[in-house]
């Protein structure tokens, strides 16, 4: 039972990354460090749905 989620950056309002997670194992929101083309370095992206 995998769920597709969207990762967004709160500072730049970018919604760039799609990933999946198992809600049974990770009920909390995922936070990953990903590359931001606007800022040109890695920043924190959090789950929005």
C-alpha positions as CSV (number, residue, x, y, z in Angstrom):
1,X,0.0,0.0,0.0
2,X,2.3,2.7,-1.3
3,X,1.2,6.3,-1.5
4,X,2.7,8.9,-4.0
5,X,3.6,12.2,-2.3
6,X,4.8,15.6,-3.5
7,X,7.8,17.3,-1.9
8,X,7.8,21.1,-1.7
9,X,10.2,23.7,-0.4
10,X,8.5,26.3,1.9
11,X,11.0,29.1,1.2
12,X,10.9,29.1,-2.7
13,X,7.4,27.5,-3.1
14,X,9.0,24.9,-5.4
15,X,7.1,21.6,-5.9
16,X,9.7,19.6,-7.7
17,X,9.9,16.1,-6.4
18,X,7.6,13.0,-6.4
19,X,8.3,10.1,-4.2
20,X,6.4,7.3,-2.5
21,X,6.0,6.1,1.0
22,X,4.2,3.4,3.0
23,X,1.8,5.2,5.4
24,X,1.8,2.3,7.8
25,X,5.6,2.5,8.4
26,X,5.9,6.3,8.2
27,X,2.7,8.1,9.3
28,X,4.5,11.4,9.8
29,X,5.4,13.8,7.1
30,X,8.6,13.1,5.2
31,X,11.4,15.7,5.2
32,X,14.3,15.2,2.7
33,X,17.2,17.3,1.7
34,X,17.1,17.8,-2.1
35,X,18.6,20.1,-4.7
36,X,16.8,23.4,-5.5
37,X,17.6,24.9,-8.9
38,X,16.5,28.4,-7.8
39,X,18.8,28.5,-4.8
40,X,21.5,26.3,-6.5
41,X,22.2,24.2,-3.4
42,X,20.5,21.5,-1.3
43,X,17.6,22.5,1.0
44,X,14.9,20.8,3.0
45,X,11.8,19.6,1.1
46,X,8.7,18.5,3.0
47,X,5.7,16.4,2.1
48,X,2.6,18.5,1.2
49,X,-0.3,16.0,0.8
